[in-house]
């Protein structure tokens, strides 16, 4: 009974803290009114209200993020930079991205532990079982953002890697047509906006940095670090080396495009070769048992009936 009271008090405290961060109704209405005043007549009112609610929720989490991220804040600048690079590889480059990511780890751990603990108490589990389930749920919630970040990085890297050969072909055509490398990168970024938006975004950022006075080699190096794709880093190294040695940039880009296209074809062939191996598990676990039941089932039933009815004994008697 004391444990139930403690859990109820913890849930009430968490609810009160969340309610304290929740924006007041007047703030929501004021946000909606400001959006309606500045928006055009063609904007949908329901969409504005929905956007205002989402903004209020995100603002609430942003206010709670510094408090939630303190327990898991990196101890050194090197760890912080590593986290920023990983988030940039996933496409999140805002200044508040590391803080929000760390806060989500703490929030998911706390919510998961409390919810599972409450359901375990409701199910009548023992104290050790309740503690074990709550700790497992808290650990799973704490590690879930890491898995999500890894999946986001992998997905975005694959998209950028698949778009590099086509983008390099267009870049070669632009350079051979007489455009400078900076103008060619800008042109390719604009043309690939709807086909490969992730790669186009990175090229546009590199173009903006170059226009702001950042050296071209440094802007390209930053682009390679933001993407986290080895092929992009190799491309940046090839372009930088060609500029230093005074060789043809178009020829270097063409050779790099052919190499990337060959690698893409080899990856597709590798995946095709792995298909047979990946099919073994579902084949053995799901298809073979069904085939054995269909083929051997009638014979097994007949054999059981024969043995059970004394068919063997009658056979010996005859």
VEXMIDREN-114159 format. One record per residue (C-alpha): x, z, y; residue in three letters. Coordinates in steps of 0.001 Angstrom, whole numbers, plus 500000, padded with zeros to 6 digits. Example, Ala and Ser with C-alpha at 12.3 -4.5 7.8 and 13.67 -1.06 7.14 Angstrom:
% VEXMIDREN-114159
512300507800495500ALA 513670507140498940SER 
//
This chain:
% VEXMIDREN-114159
500000500000500000UNK 502871500781502365UNK 504436497388501645UNK 501192495614502479UNK 500993497499505773UNK 504581496523506634UNK 503881492861505891UNK 500718492935508009UNK 502650494478510901UNK 505396491841510623UNK 502856489020510628UNK 501100490558513634UNK 504398490891515507UNK 505329487279514825UNK 501866486157515951UNK 502148488143519190UNK 505588486684519922UNK 504273483173519316UNK 501265483868521519UNK 503533485074524314UNK 505328481717524304UNK 502078479747524107UNK 501242478188527491UNK 498191479422529313UNK 495061477313529555UNK 495597476794533258UNK 499070475374532571UNK 497630472903530043UNK 494893471859532425UNK 497395471521535255UNK 499625469319533121UNK 496684467128532175UNK 495559466850535800UNK 499038465893536954UNK 499280463227534277UNK 495833461885535121UNK 496669461788538814UNK 499815459733538341UNK 498574457508535547UNK 496821454210536020UNK 493138453684535453UNK 493769451789532220UNK 495350454787530478UNK 493257456493527848UNK 492233460038528746UNK 492274461205525133UNK 495831459945524721UNK 496887461827527838UNK 495325465047526596UNK 497015464617523224UNK 500355463966524910UNK 499885467054527087UNK 499219469219524031UNK 502297467884522265UNK 504354468496525386UNK 503041472066525564UNK 503946472748521938UNK 507422471258522314UNK 507899473258525501UNK 506941476441523671UNK 509480475740520917UNK 512121474832523516UNK 511632478201525214UNK 511957480013521891UNK 514923477908520696UNK 517718479960522382UNK 516447483135520715UNK 515954481516517310UNK 519320479757517281UNK 521440482846518012UNK 521743484003514354UNK 523108480619513211UNK 525034479568516307UNK 528449477996515417UNK 531392480298515999UNK 533801477649517274UNK 533737474547519423UNK 534915472453516477UNK 531804473317514463UNK 529621472592517484UNK 531240469180517969UNK 530803468402514268UNK 527115469244514511UNK 526731467077517624UNK 528388464142515855UNK 526069464517512856UNK 523007464627515103UNK 524299461590517003UNK 524735459771513693UNK 521062460496513005UNK 520078459142516436UNK 519649462435518345UNK 521961462500521342UNK 520204464887523724UNK 522036467918525028UNK 519438470242523478UNK 519536468606520023UNK 521951471133518393UNK 519990474053519817UNK 516681472699518528UNK 518172471931515113UNK 519597475437514685UNK 516344476987515913UNK 514379474982513345UNK 516541476432510554UNK 515747479994511593UNK 512062479258512190UNK 511543477555508822UNK 513383480338507010UNK 511256483036508640UNK 507941481216508199UNK 508687480235504596UNK 509743483754503625UNK 506705485373505250UNK 504189482940503797UNK 505554483071500256UNK 505853486850500457UNK 502240487135501600UNK 500974484908498788UNK 503096486807496260UNK 501568490086497425UNK 498091488573497190UNK 498848487450493618UNK 499798490997492629UNK 503476490384491926UNK 505938493221491487UNK 508215494289494315UNK 511320492584492922UNK 509351489403492298UNK 508007489436495847UNK 511465489934497328UNK 512974487242495112UNK 510308484661495949UNK 510502485465499662UNK 514297485121499688UNK 514118481865497742UNK 511549480442500181UNK 513609481616503161UNK 516744479995501741UNK 514889476769501019UNK 513474476704504548UNK 516930477407505965UNK 518500474495504047UNK 515611472027504525UNK 516819470829507988UNK 520253470056506502UNK 518701467857503843UNK 516508466163506442UNK 519552465528508644UNK 521498464056505720UNK 518580461772504864UNK 518179460671508507UNK 521912459879508783UNK 521875457896505538UNK 518789455896506525UNK 520111455054509974UNK 523590454194508662UNK 522099451788506108UNK 520072450052508812UNK 523118449653511060UNK 525282448497508142UNK 522734445872507099UNK 522442444542510645UNK 526156444179511336UNK 526789440758509692UNK 523916439006511500UNK 524823440670514790UNK 528463439627514407UNK 527423436020513786UNK 525456436028517016UNK 528355437747518771UNK 530750435020517566UNK 528388432306518812UNK 528118434021522200UNK 531901434448522570UNK 532597430861521524UNK 529961429665523992UNK 532028431082526849UNK 530637434586527391UNK 532968437502527828UNK 533009440224525187UNK 531056442683527355UNK 528413440102528220UNK 528251438999524579UNK 527694442578523396UNK 524938442998525982UNK 523308439725524934UNK 523413440613521229UNK 521956444045521986UNK 519047442433523817UNK 518434439820521125UNK 518555442263518208UNK 516218444771519814UNK 513245443957517582UNK 515197443161514396UNK 517772445967514270UNK 516727448483516941UNK 519297451121515936UNK 522255448750516251UNK 520826447251519430UNK 520517450708520982UNK 524155451517520252UNK 525325448220521744UNK 523271448785524877UNK 524741452270525293UNK 528262450828524956UNK 527402448182527546UNK 526099450793529997UNK 529229452908529539UNK 531424449876530214UNK 529455449082533362UNK 529914452672534534UNK 533726452298534417UNK 534565453483530899UNK 537323451334529323UNK 536027448856526791UNK 538119450229523923UNK 536916453766524614UNK 533269452660524829UNK 533574450803521519UNK 535297453792519909UNK 532462456035521037UNK 529981453580519564UNK 531787453772516220UNK 531762457590516326UNK 528043457697517200UNK 527054455440514325UNK 529301457072511728UNK 529447453778509790UNK 532926452908508423UNK 532256449183508871UNK 531509449721512557UNK 534719451715513013UNK 536692448953511278UNK 535084446384513574UNK 536037448410516648UNK 539614448691515384UNK 539820444928514762UNK 538471444060518224UNK 540773446559519945UNK 543798445267518037UNK 542937441637518815UNK 542722442426522535UNK 546056444272522507UNK 547853441467520668UNK 546178438699522652UNK 544769436904519610UNK 541397435182519397UNK 538585437721519437UNK 536105435131518127UNK 538251434446515064UNK 538645438157514360UNK 534893438669514668UNK 534194435717512360UNK 536546437076509679UNK 534998440515510003UNK 531481439064509701UNK 532429437236506504UNK 533939440399505049UNK 530833442437505911UNK 528556439789504425UNK 530595439849501213UNK 530341443631501065UNK 526578443464501590UNK 526216440985498733UNK 528401443156496494UNK 526267446217497278UNK 523135444262496350UNK 524730443151493066UNK 525811446725492355UNK 522270447995492867UNK 520934445274490597UNK 523402446284487858UNK 522379449939488179UNK 518708449121487674UNK 519004448957483867UNK 520698452361483727UNK 518129453949486054UNK 515289452621483897UNK 516567454438480795UNK 515218457859481811UNK 511579456795482432UNK 511810454497479417UNK 512861457301477084UNK 510617459987478572UNK 507394458069479159UNK 507337454655477463UNK 508985455294474075UNK 506739458303473213UNK 503627456246473956UNK 504911453379471783UNK 505702455783468940UNK 502206457283469147UNK 500579453856469066UNK 502737452511466235UNK 503318455587464124UNK 500140457526464880UNK 497807455805462372UNK 500432455949459626UNK 501082459654460306UNK 497335460421460216UNK 496938458529456939UNK 499919460346455429UNK 498524463745456448UNK 495129462915454977UNK 496732461754451729UNK 498919464830451356UNK 496131467180452363UNK 493627465658449924UNK 495889465975446926UNK 496542462275446709UNK 500030462850445366UNK 498825465114442579UNK 496149462599441548UNK 498808459897441531UNK 500980461903439075UNK 497952462690436886UNK 497070459022436520UNK 
//
